[in-house]
Amino acid sequence: SGHYAGAHFEGQKARLESLKQKLSDLKHELDERLKRVHMVDDEMDLMEQAIIQAESTGCKDNMEFQCGGHHPKCISRLLVCDSYSDCDNDADENEQCRVYTPGGSIWEGRMEADSCTSRHPKEVRVTIDSYKIIDYLRSFPEVTATIDFDPHAPNYDPATSLHVQGHMDLMVGDNRLYFSSHEKSGLAFECTFDGIDDHHCHGRVIHESSQLPCAYFTLHRVDSYGEDHEHA
């Protein structure tokens, strides 16, 4: 009877291990399917934003804002985010008015296709020192920042940092952080948010006189708030 009980116990143990493995495999499959669902959702959001950007607004985009909705109309971009609703659907005071680059936020990314900077860094870090909303120009908040080059390199030298001034251009689906050149190089720095992912922006180094790009990068927010958002 003892031999039978032992064999019975071993049989139950084997079946239990088999069930545990099947549950583990099922969990892995569900996780992979959920990842694919999230990827499809993200791609659909990007496609929707691209369609919106590709459609003609009927407005002078550099100077005017399209309210959209059931009663579309164009208003001056100076009226966007001024705390007063000039669109029937409040579109001028909604999503695009959020603060993408608050003071204290830290952004990092890798440089790509750099054909113009003298430093030729592999990595760049942007620390937002201040974000100031001007009452008479609320759709173009003033931003100051410190740009560090190769901040994680063993030979990193803080003395090479740049202290820059610029603004955030609050334009739907094309919110652009722009820092003017203050060096003889004539190079300016811009990074554009797509209105979907607040913690990533696609950047370019450009010749300020011609606005032609000569280097590219993608910045990711890396301070504690950005990390919390990433893992939410």
C-alpha positions as CSV (number, residue, x, y, z in Angstrom):
1,S,0.0,0.0,0.0
2,G,2.9,2.3,0.8
3,H,4.3,1.8,-2.7
4,Y,0.9,2.5,-4.2
5,A,0.5,5.7,-2.2
6,G,3.9,6.9,-3.2
7,A,3.2,6.2,-6.9
8,H,-0.2,8.0,-6.5
9,F,1.5,11.0,-4.9
10,E,4.1,11.2,-7.6
11,G,1.4,11.0,-10.3
12,Q,-0.5,13.8,-8.7
13,K,2.7,15.8,-8.4
14,A,3.5,15.3,-12.1
15,R,-0.1,16.3,-13.1
16,L,0.2,19.5,-10.9
17,E,3.5,20.4,-12.6
18,S,2.0,19.9,-16.0
19,L,-0.9,22.2,-15.1
20,K,1.4,24.8,-13.7
21,Q,3.4,24.7,-17.0
22,K,0.2,25.0,-19.0
23,L,-0.9,28.0,-16.9
24,S,2.5,29.6,-17.4
25,D,2.3,29.0,-21.2
26,L,-1.2,30.5,-21.3
27,K,-0.2,33.5,-19.3
28,H,2.8,34.1,-21.7
29,E,0.4,33.8,-24.7
30,L,-2.0,36.3,-23.1
31,D,0.8,38.7,-22.4
32,E,2.0,38.5,-26.0
33,R,-1.5,39.1,-27.3
34,L,-2.0,42.1,-25.0
35,K,1.3,43.6,-26.2
36,R,0.1,43.2,-29.8
37,V,-3.2,44.9,-28.9
38,H,-1.4,47.8,-27.4
39,M,0.9,48.1,-30.4
40,V,-2.1,48.1,-32.7
41,D,-3.8,50.8,-30.6
42,D,-0.6,52.9,-30.7
43,E,-0.3,52.5,-34.5
44,M,-4.0,53.5,-34.9
45,D,-3.4,56.6,-32.8
46,L,-0.4,57.6,-34.9
47,M,-2.3,57.0,-38.1
48,E,-5.2,59.1,-36.9
49,Q,-2.8,61.9,-36.0
50,A,-1.1,61.6,-39.4
51,I,-4.4,61.9,-41.2
52,I,-5.4,64.9,-39.1
53,Q,-2.1,66.6,-40.0
54,A,-2.3,65.7,-43.7
55,E,-5.8,67.1,-44.0
56,S,-6.1,70.7,-45.1
57,T,-7.4,72.8,-42.2
58,G,-8.5,75.7,-44.3
59,C,-6.5,78.0,-42.1
60,K,-3.1,79.7,-42.4
61,D,-1.4,77.1,-40.1
62,N,1.5,79.4,-39.2
63,M,-0.8,82.1,-38.0
64,E,-4.2,80.6,-37.4
65,F,-5.8,77.7,-35.4
66,Q,-8.6,75.5,-36.8
67,C,-11.3,75.0,-34.2
68,G,-12.8,72.0,-36.0
69,G,-15.9,70.3,-34.7
70,H,-19.4,70.9,-36.1
71,H,-18.7,74.6,-36.6
72,P,-15.1,74.9,-37.9
73,K,-13.5,78.3,-38.0
74,C,-10.1,79.8,-38.0
75,I,-8.8,82.0,-35.1
76,S,-5.5,83.7,-34.5
77,R,-2.9,81.4,-32.9
78,L,-2.3,84.2,-30.4
79,L,-5.7,83.3,-28.9
80,V,-4.8,79.7,-28.3
81,C,-4.3,78.8,-24.6
82,D,-5.1,82.3,-23.5
83,S,-7.6,81.0,-20.8
84,Y,-10.6,82.3,-22.9
85,S,-12.5,79.9,-25.2
86,D,-12.7,81.4,-28.7
87,C,-13.9,78.1,-30.3
88,D,-17.5,76.9,-29.9
89,N,-16.1,73.5,-28.8
90,D,-13.3,74.9,-26.5
91,A,-10.7,73.3,-28.8
92,D,-8.4,76.3,-28.4
93,E,-8.2,75.7,-24.6
94,N,-7.9,71.9,-24.4
95,E,-5.3,69.2,-25.1
96,Q,-2.5,71.3,-26.7
97,C,-2.4,73.6,-23.7
98,R,-0.9,71.1,-21.4
99,V,2.7,71.6,-20.3
100,Y,5.0,69.1,-22.1
101,T,8.4,70.3,-20.7
102,P,7.9,71.6,-17.1
103,G,10.8,73.1,-15.2
104,G,12.9,70.4,-13.7
105,S,12.1,67.8,-16.3
106,I,15.1,65.9,-17.8
107,W,15.2,64.5,-21.4
108,E,17.9,62.2,-22.9
109,G,18.5,60.7,-26.3
110,R,21.0,59.6,-28.9
111,M,22.3,61.7,-31.8
112,E,22.0,60.4,-35.3
113,A,23.2,61.5,-38.7
114,D,25.2,64.4,-37.2
115,S,26.8,66.3,-40.1
116,C,27.1,69.7,-38.5
117,T,27.9,70.0,-34.8
118,S,31.5,70.6,-33.7
119,R,31.2,68.3,-30.7
120,H,29.6,65.3,-32.6
121,P,28.2,63.9,-29.3
122,K,26.7,60.4,-29.2
123,E,24.2,61.3,-26.5
124,V,22.5,64.5,-25.4
125,R,20.7,65.5,-22.2
126,V,18.3,68.5,-22.0
127,T,17.4,69.7,-18.5
128,I,14.5,72.2,-18.5
129,D,15.5,75.1,-16.2
130,S,12.3,77.1,-16.5
131,Y,8.9,77.1,-18.3
132,K,7.2,80.5,-18.2
133,I,3.8,81.4,-19.6
134,I,3.7,85.0,-20.8
135,D,0.2,86.6,-20.3
136,Y,0.2,88.4,-23.7
137,L,1.6,85.4,-25.6
138,R,0.3,82.3,-23.8
139,S,0.5,80.0,-26.9
140,F,4.3,80.5,-26.9
141,P,5.7,79.8,-23.4
142,E,9.3,80.8,-22.8
143,V,11.6,78.0,-22.0
144,T,15.2,77.9,-20.7
145,A,17.3,74.8,-20.6
146,T,20.8,73.3,-20.1
147,I,22.1,71.0,-22.8
148,D,24.7,68.4,-21.8
149,F,26.7,66.4,-24.3
150,D,27.7,62.8,-23.6
151,P,26.6,63.2,-20.0
152,H,27.3,59.5,-19.1
153,A,30.8,59.4,-20.7
154,P,33.8,59.0,-18.3
155,N,35.3,62.2,-19.6
156,Y,32.1,64.2,-19.4
157,D,32.9,67.9,-18.7
158,P,30.0,70.1,-17.4
159,A,31.9,73.1,-18.7
160,T,30.9,72.2,-22.2
161,S,27.2,72.5,-21.4
162,L,25.1,75.0,-23.3
163,H,22.6,77.3,-21.6
164,V,19.8,78.0,-24.1
165,Q,16.7,80.1,-24.4
166,G,13.7,79.4,-26.5
167,H,10.0,78.7,-26.5
168,M,7.3,76.0,-26.9
169,D,5.1,76.4,-29.9
170,L,1.7,75.0,-28.8
171,M,0.3,73.8,-32.1
172,V,-2.1,70.9,-32.3
173,G,-0.2,67.7,-33.2
174,D,3.0,69.6,-33.8
175,N,4.0,71.1,-30.4
176,R,7.5,72.3,-31.0
177,L,10.2,73.0,-28.4
178,Y,12.6,75.5,-30.1
179,F,15.9,76.9,-28.9
180,S,17.6,79.6,-30.9
181,S,21.3,79.5,-31.7
182,H,23.6,81.6,-29.5
183,E,26.8,80.3,-31.0
184,K,28.8,81.3,-34.1
185,S,27.7,78.0,-35.6
186,G,24.2,79.3,-36.3
187,L,22.7,76.0,-35.2
188,A,19.3,75.9,-33.6
189,F,17.7,73.0,-31.7
190,E,14.1,71.8,-32.0
191,C,12.1,68.8,-30.7
192,T,8.5,68.1,-31.8
193,F,5.8,66.3,-29.8
194,D,3.1,64.5,-31.7
195,G,0.3,65.1,-29.2
196,I,0.0,61.4,-28.4
197,D,3.1,60.6,-26.3
198,D,4.0,63.4,-24.0
199,H,7.2,61.8,-22.9
200,H,9.0,61.5,-26.3
201,C,9.8,64.1,-28.9
202,H,11.5,63.9,-32.3
203,G,14.4,66.4,-32.6
204,R,16.6,68.0,-35.2
205,V,19.6,70.3,-35.2
206,I,19.0,72.9,-37.9
207,H,20.8,75.8,-39.6
208,E,18.8,78.7,-38.2
209,S,19.1,80.8,-41.3
210,S,17.8,78.2,-43.8
211,Q,15.9,76.0,-41.3
212,L,17.5,72.9,-43.0
213,P,18.3,70.0,-40.7
214,C,21.8,68.6,-40.2
215,A,21.4,66.2,-37.3
216,Y,18.6,64.1,-35.7
217,F,17.7,62.7,-32.3
218,T,14.7,61.4,-30.2
219,L,14.4,62.6,-26.6
220,H,12.8,60.5,-23.8
221,R,11.8,61.9,-20.5
222,V,14.0,60.3,-17.8
223,D,13.2,62.2,-14.5
224,S,11.1,60.5,-11.9
225,Y,7.8,61.7,-13.2
226,G,8.6,60.5,-16.7
227,E,9.7,57.1,-15.4
228,D,6.5,56.8,-13.4
229,H,4.5,57.6,-16.5
230,E,6.4,55.0,-18.5
231,H,5.6,52.2,-16.0
232,A,2.0,53.2,-15.3
